[in-house]
Amino acid sequence: MPPAHPEDHGHERAERVERREAHRELRAEHRDIRRDREVLKLRDPEARERAHDIHEDMEHR
């Protein structure tokens, strides 16, 4: 935790801590979104291929 500013009042420090925590949560959300997008990118070609196989199976019936 960074040293408190000498001119700080309790509420100013509390606001800074609150903003820092909100920023940390936002970064975690962004990290999760990026991870999920990567997973979807990897799964998308597999899903497309599976759908194509199912479609071909239906045509041959």
C-alpha positions in Angstrom: 0.0 0.0 0.0 1.5 3.4 -0.9 2.2 5.8 1.9 -0.6 8.1 2.8 -0.5 11.6 1.5 0.1 14.0 4.5 -2.7 16.3 3.3 -5.1 13.4 3.0 -8.4 13.3 4.8 -9.8 10.0 5.7 -12.6 10.1 3.1 -10.1 11.0 0.3 -7.9 8.0 1.1 -11.0 5.8 1.3 -12.1 7.0 -2.2 -8.7 6.3 -3.6 -8.7 2.8 -2.1 -12.2 2.2 -3.5 -11.2 3.4 -7.0 -8.1 1.2 -6.9 -10.2 -1.8 -5.9 -12.8 -1.0 -8.7 -9.9 -0.7 -11.2 -8.5 -4.1 -10.0 -11.9 -5.7 -10.5 -12.3 -4.2 -14.0 -8.9 -5.5 -15.0 -9.8 -8.9 -13.8 -13.1 -8.8 -15.8 -11.2 -7.8 -18.9 -8.7 -10.6 -18.4 -11.5 -13.1 -18.1 -13.2 -11.7 -21.2 -9.9 -12.0 -23.2 -9.5 -15.6 -21.9 -13.1 -16.5 -22.9 -12.6 -15.0 -26.3 -9.5 -17.1 -26.9 -11.3 -20.2 -25.8 -14.2 -19.4 -28.2 -11.8 -18.8 -31.1 -10.2 -22.2 -30.5 -13.6 -23.9 -30.3 -15.2 -22.2 -33.2 -13.5 -24.2 -36.0 -14.2 -27.4 -34.1 -17.9 -26.5 -33.8 -18.1 -25.6 -37.5 -16.5 -28.9 -38.5 -18.8 -30.8 -36.3 -21.8 -29.0 -37.7 -20.6 -29.8 -41.2 -20.2 -33.5 -40.4 -23.8 -33.5 -38.9 -25.1 -31.8 -42.0 -23.4 -34.4 -44.3 -24.8 -37.2 -42.2 -28.3 -35.8 -42.6 -27.9 -35.5 -46.3 -26.9 -39.2 -46.6 -30.0 -40.4 -44.8 
